[in-house]
């Protein structure tokens, strides 16, 4: 589908997740393997409480939009402490939520609000592609990108059950629903140096790819994910390898299959492709917040060289190449 190449320095981070109300606690908790899975007080599947990862400060019965708004406020407010006057705000949100959250987005930061990007896991990468384009056109500007999502409402749980994607005693290959918000401050590396801002890492390239059409009896073998990764690897210097990588492995069978086939094809491009990081073991599946949370995690764990973030939806695969 699309490959966007450019450079965006990460100069600010903020987060609100089930394992932390700020980015420092969140990243430390995920790195330590702290888990916040528990039975939900009232969301049910087959008359049994679902297991989920909740953002504890929120009321269990808070409406969906209120959950997203509260988490977004915390994440963006934290990032604004480091990048107080971004040139624009760009959000990645669940489908059909932009209009509902528009008033809240306008009140988050003293800046213009760009048209939000909607979707599941791939939304974050598509938002970063837009951000790279904005910074290329306006190299002296800065941008706050923010995302929030939650599966913890009846419609979301119903959707996961219908798609057989929810982890239950009868479906060991399902996902554990979670919720999170993440905010990332971006500017060009040149502008970051001019303003004497510390660049935590630099986003180098972002790719979004669809699975190719399959024959009637053909088994999916991760071709879409392989292509997405191969495209961003084109921005690697010769002989360079990926030092660390982070993926959104949720327990769903198709994700495991895609990663296994991709590992077999691309092992030579990674220093240790068999060893990946993931946030889902601590906070569950966080939908549209997946790519940004993965980016924040990799930023904290990558010591030098190049790292990769992978975030995928059924049939759509994204890869984000990061340098440190």
Secondary structure, DSSP 8 states (H G I E B T S, - for coil): -EEEEEEEEEEEEEEEETTBSSHHHHHHHHHHT---EEEEEEEEETTEEEEEE--TTS-TT--HHHHHHHHHHHHHHHHHTTSTT-SEEEEEE-TT-HHHHHHHHHHHSSSEE---EE-STHHHHHHHHHHHHHHHHSTT-EEEEEEEEE--SHHHHHHHHHTT-B-BTTBTTSB-B-EEEEEEEEE-HHHHHHTT---SEEEEEEEEEE-----TT----SHHHHHHHHHHHTTS-TT--EEEEEE---S-HHHHHHHHHHHHHHGGGBSSTT--B-SHHHH-B-GGGHHHHHHHHHHHH--SSEEEEEEEETTEEEEEEEE-
